[in-house]
């Protein structure tokens, strides 16, 4: 615990005694302490405590301008904190809804991924391949609001498939209805590293695997065991080192 935190805790514990001993006479030292402690409580987002110290500030401070500024700071900080928490809760709810839509999409189409989209687009056939060859990947897309739900499958064997979506915020294996089976580091922005997790899935996605990363706009994948046999280049991304 830092010295600042220790001093703040001591000030908080002394609050009842300070109030009990308070009198009508203004005290500059106590005013300074009250203002500082109020702002410490604001930094900690403890608005109930900040308002208690605000009342004590009014008993000890003569400068009405400082008190008015304190009231404004409390009001603005509380409003900003409330708005931030509401935005965070909204984003969390939207992320959960997207993952529910995505996992339902996978569950509903895992048996026939080639029918998950009305108009899948297939990769060009390799040079020399027969015109009727199906040895290639195809990609189908379905929109979910502003998000694209995609499936990539081997045309000759649609059970070799990978479903993907790119949420705004990181998601967990739990959000896919699974548990972490493996974790490794991958390069991130600015030379940093982010954690990537291989998920072992259950329920309607039992038998499939997922991959999530602790980074914004990171692709979420759910794929079949056969997929990596058809797309071995994806093994480092989906299976790790």
C-alpha positions in Angstrom: 0.0 0.0 0.0 1.4 3.4 -0.9 1.9 6.2 1.6 -0.8 8.2 -0.1 -3.3 5.3 0.3 -2.3 4.9 4.0 -2.8 8.6 4.6 -6.2 8.5 2.9 -7.3 5.5 4.9 -6.2 7.2 8.1 -8.2 10.3 7.1 -11.2 8.2 6.4 -11.0 6.4 9.7 -10.7 9.7 11.5 -13.7 11.2 9.7 -16.3 10.4 12.5 -14.0 11.9 15.1 -13.3 15.0 13.0 -17.0 15.6 12.5 -17.7 15.0 16.2 -15.1 17.5 17.2 -16.1 20.1 14.6 -17.2 23.5 15.7 -18.5 26.7 14.0 -15.1 28.3 13.9 -13.3 28.1 10.6 -9.9 26.5 10.4 -7.6 26.9 7.4 -5.6 23.8 8.1 -8.7 21.7 8.5 -10.1 23.3 5.4 -7.1 22.3 3.4 -7.3 18.7 4.7 -11.0 18.5 4.0 -10.6 19.7 0.4 -7.7 17.4 -0.3 -9.5 14.4 1.3 -12.6 15.1 -0.7 -10.6 15.1 -3.9 -8.9 11.8 -2.9 -12.3 10.3 -2.4 -13.3 11.6 -5.9 -10.2 9.9 -7.4 -11.2 6.7 -5.7 -14.8 7.2 -7.1 -16.2 7.0 -3.5 -18.8 9.7 -4.0 -20.6 9.1 -0.7 -17.4 9.7 1.2 -16.6 12.7 -1.0 -19.9 14.3 -0.1 -19.3 13.7 3.6 -16.0 15.5 3.4 -17.6 18.2 1.3 -20.0 19.0 4.2 -17.0 19.2 6.5 -15.3 21.5 4.0 -18.2 23.9 4.3 -17.7 24.0 8.1 -14.0 24.8 7.9 -13.5 26.9 4.7 -14.1 30.6 4.3 -13.4 30.8 0.5 -16.7 30.4 -1.2 -15.1 30.3 -4.6 -13.1 27.1 -3.5 -16.3 25.6 -2.2 -18.2 26.3 -5.4 -15.4 24.8 -7.4 -15.4 21.7 -5.2 -19.1 21.3 -5.7 -18.7 21.6 -9.5 -15.8 19.1 -9.4 -17.9 16.6 -7.4 -20.9 17.0 -9.8 -18.8 16.7 -13.0 -16.8 13.8 -11.7 -19.8 11.8 -10.6 -21.7 12.5 -13.8 -18.6 11.4 -15.9 -18.1 8.2 -13.8 -21.8 7.3 -14.1 -21.7 7.9 -17.9 -18.5 5.8 -18.2 -20.0 2.9 -16.2 -23.2 3.0 -18.2 -21.2 3.0 -21.5 -19.1 0.1 -20.2 -22.2 -1.9 -19.2 -23.8 -1.2 -22.6 -20.6 -2.4 -24.5 -20.5 -5.5 -22.3 -24.1 -6.2 -23.1 -23.6 -5.7 -26.8 -20.6 -8.0 -26.8 -22.5 -10.7 -25.0 -25.4 -10.3 -27.5 -22.9 -10.6 -30.4 -21.3 -13.7 -29.0 -24.8 -15.2 -28.5 -25.6 -14.5 -32.1 -22.3 -15.8 -33.3 -22.4 -19.1 -31.3 -26.0 -19.6 -32.4 -25.0 -19.1 -36.0 -22.3 -21.7 -35.7 -24.5 -24.2 -33.9 -27.3 -23.8 -36.5 -24.9 -24.2 -39.5 -22.1 -26.5 -38.3 -23.8 -29.5 -40.0 -24.1 -27.7 -43.3 -21.7 -24.8 -43.3 -21.9 -24.6 -47.1 -25.5 -23.4 -46.6 -24.8 -20.8 -43.9 -24.8 -18.1 -46.6 -27.1 -17.7 -49.6 -24.2 -16.9 -51.9 -20.8 -18.3 -50.8 -17.8 -17.2 -52.9 -15.2 -19.8 -53.7 -11.5 -19.3 -54.3 -10.2 -19.6 -57.8 -9.2 -23.2 -58.7 -5.5 -23.8 -58.9 -3.9 -23.9 -62.3 -4.4 -27.3 -64.0 -7.3 -28.3 -61.8 -10.4 -29.8 -63.5 -13.2 -27.3 -64.0 -15.5 -29.3 -61.8 -13.0 -29.7 -59.0 -14.1 -28.8 -55.5 -10.7 -28.9 -53.9 -10.8 -25.3 -52.7 -12.1 -23.0 -50.0 -15.3 -21.1 -50.1 -16.4 -18.2 -47.9 -19.9 -17.4 -46.8 -21.0 -14.2 -45.0 -24.1 -13.3 -43.0 -24.6 -9.8 -41.5 -25.5 -9.3 -37.9 -26.1 -5.6 -37.6 -22.7 -4.0 -38.3 -20.8 -7.2 -37.8 -20.0 -9.8 -40.5 -20.3 -13.5 -39.5 -18.2 -15.5 -41.8 -17.6 -19.2 -42.5 -14.8 -20.6 -44.6 -15.2 -24.2 -45.7 -13.6 -26.7 -48.0 -15.9 -27.2 -50.9 -15.2 -30.9 -51.3 -15.6 -31.5 -47.6 -17.7 -28.8 -45.9 -17.0 -30.3 -42.5 -13.6 -28.7 -42.7 -14.8 -25.3 -41.6 -14.0 -22.2 -39.6 -16.5 -19.6 -38.5 -15.2 -16.1 -37.6 -16.3 -12.7 -36.3 -14.5 -9.5 -35.2 -16.0 -8.0 -32.1 -14.9 -4.5 -31.0 -13.6 -5.7 -27.6 -11.8 -8.8 -26.4 -13.9 -11.8 -25.5 -13.2 -14.9 -23.4 -13.5 -18.6 -23.9 -16.3 -18.5 -21.5 -18.2 -16.2 -23.8 -18.1 -19.0 -26.4 -19.3 -21.5 -23.9 -16.0 -23.1 -23.3 -12.8 -23.3 -21.2 -9.2 -22.3 -21.9 -7.2 -25.2 -23.2 -4.0 -23.4 -24.2 -2.5 -19.9 -23.9 0.3 -18.3 -25.8 1.6 -14.8 -26.6 1.2 -13.1 -30.0 2.6 -9.7 -31.2 0.4 -6.7 -30.6 0.5 -3.0 -31.5 3.5 -1.0 -30.4 5.8 -3.9 -29.9 3.7 -5.4 -27.1 2.3 -8.8 -26.8 -1.3 -10.1 -26.2 -2.5 -13.3 -24.9 -4.3 -15.7 -27.2 -6.3 -18.6 -25.9 -7.4 -21.9 -27.5 -10.9 -22.8 -26.2 -12.3 -26.2 -25.7 -16.0 -25.8 -26.4 -19.1 -27.6 -25.0 -22.8 -27.6 -25.4 -24.1 -27.0 -28.9 -20.5 -26.4 -30.0 -19.1 -29.6 -28.4 -16.4 -31.2 -30.6 -15.2 -27.8 -32.0 -12.4 -25.5 -30.9 -12.3 -21.8 -30.5 -9.6 -19.1 -30.5 -9.9 -15.7 -28.8 -7.3 -13.0 -28.1 -7.0 -10.3 -25.4 -6.9 -7.5 -28.0 -9.5 -5.1 -29.5 -10.8 -6.1 -32.9 -9.2 -9.5 -32.6 -10.8 -12.2 -34.8 -12.8 -14.9 -32.9 -12.7 -18.3 -34.5 -14.6 -21.5 -34.1 -13.4 -24.4 -36.2 -13.7 -28.1 -36.8 -10.9 -30.7 -36.3 -10.7 -31.2 -40.0 -10.1 -27.6 -40.8 -6.4 -27.5 -39.9 -5.8 -30.5 -42.2 -7.1 -28.4 -45.1 -5.5 -25.1 -44.1 -2.2 -26.0 -42.3 -1.0 -22.4 -42.7 -3.5 -21.5 -40.0 -2.0 -23.8 -37.4 0.3 -21.2 -35.8 -2.7 -18.9 -35.4 -5.2 -21.4 -34.2 -3.0 -23.9 -32.4 -0.1 -21.8 -31.2 3.6 -22.7 -31.1 
